[in-house]
Amino acid sequence: MNKKQGMQSVVFTNPPIITSTANIVGPMEGKGLLQGYFDYIMPDNLNGLASWEQCESYLMEYAIKKAIEKENSTMEEVDCVFAGDLLNQLMSTHFAMKNLKRPFLGLYGACSTMVEGMLLSAILLDGGFFNKIVAAASSHHDAAERQYRFPSEMGVQRPPVAQWTVTGSGAVVVSTLGSGPRITTGTIGKIVDYGIKDPNAMGPAMAPAAVDTIWQHFQDIGRTPAYYDMIFTGDLGSVGRDLVIQLLQEKGVDISTNYQDCGCMVYKENQDAHAGASGCASSAIVLCGYIYKRLLQDKLKKILFLGTGSLHSTTSYQQKESIPCIAHAVSIEMP
Amino acid sequence: MHCSSKNYNFAKGDNMSNEMNNKQQEVKEKMQQQKYQSKVDNVTPKPPLLKNICWAFVVGGLICTLGQLVTDYFSGLGLPKKEASACATAVLVFLGAFFTGIGVYDDLGKRAGAGSIVPITGFANSIVAPAMEFKREGYVFGIGAKMFVIAGPVLVYGMVTAFIIGLIYWIRQ
């Protein structure tokens, strides 16, 4: 039976269940808007380790182990792990996986990795291949800065549109059995590039990709924004969020009342993060803490959750290429 | 532009109309991009120019005043003007490196912008910061190779400019 619906979407016949989540963050995120929604807040960005990259591996390992522990199951029950991060060759993910010793498929979708992993997990579970899959993503502010931008001690002024890469990691356990919110549908995004070249303006670069996927999701599944209690995007920041609302309004879709961006939910105004949070962990820590709890408490029943990724590299922007972007969506509903 | 917008012609017989279509497509894409860019410009917050300028003026001014004070001090010790200013430069470079090392200079730079980048202390910052950052990759491929990632271009073009000016000076003589 074909489960594909419309151009880019899938509808699950046996919706996989998100049975557990866990997250971990750095000190700055711990002091932000979502205090009390984290499993562990590190005292500093190194956590006693030798490098930021090692610390990021630790973040991911912690999140995956904690998510499994919270579910009262063991690592051996995990059939497969989908995970990724922002560093070249998925450095931190690979070292985390080395310790976990589970079958593993690495993903690179920049900041869309979390949703990419959940989407693939749900497809494999509904397809009857596996019973339990973990999807995880991580990012580390200092490790990402040194790869993409400047050394952390450089005295540079960031423009107001710039976002702050989240230090943290989130992991989701998706199973065929158990209780919790279900992944009911998914929409796979395509690359959208509106010619933005400034790597500081990732929110504006990614906004059209998010709009494209949201629009396609409604077309394919035959729903309207009102169907969802909330629509979340991963890390567009305040500028990108405003653009999404505006662009969808031009297409005749109004999401201004039930839409928020995870990048605007992490830091407080006075934390100097400018336009908000970014990085794989932006959507991961918000989903695995705040949103998951709201779903379990029945405060949210139906959400559309999008991961947004800007897929540039340091080479691509030095060669003056524009930023290709992507957004994937999953709808998560309480039974 | 990427190959996608060039659209390599696979169907040989249809080159003319394909080219026309590609041109139209490209023009359409360009227009869409320009329209989007203006939308982005409308919602993007502007940097607080006046505030930034004031910070840059005050901090940059203070660093230069400090430099002058140090120069005067060395002149007072009886050093000739040229040597006094060389000593002052060394002192300022040391201070820039020192405050980078203890993690203060980046906080200053965040506010002062050009005010702390343009003086020689900023140059020291741009060398010490990568040296600190890449220490974990070892003394050769880390510190040695990465120390001048940011300051390197300044040195290259500084030397090129000095060479050209020198050449002009030599010809005019």
Interface residues (C-beta under 8 A of the other chain):
Chain A: A50 S51 R146 F150 P151 S152 E153 M154 G155 V156 Q157 R158 P159 P160 V161 Y194 G195 I196 A201 P204 P208 V239 D242 L243 Q246 L247 D272 A275 E321
Chain B: H2 E29 Q32 Q33 Y36 Q37 K39 V40 V43 T44 P45 K46 P47 P48 N52 T100 G101 G103 Y105 D106 D107 L108 G109 K110 R111 A112 G113 S116 I117 G122 N125 S126 V128 A129 P130 M132 E133 F134 R136 I150
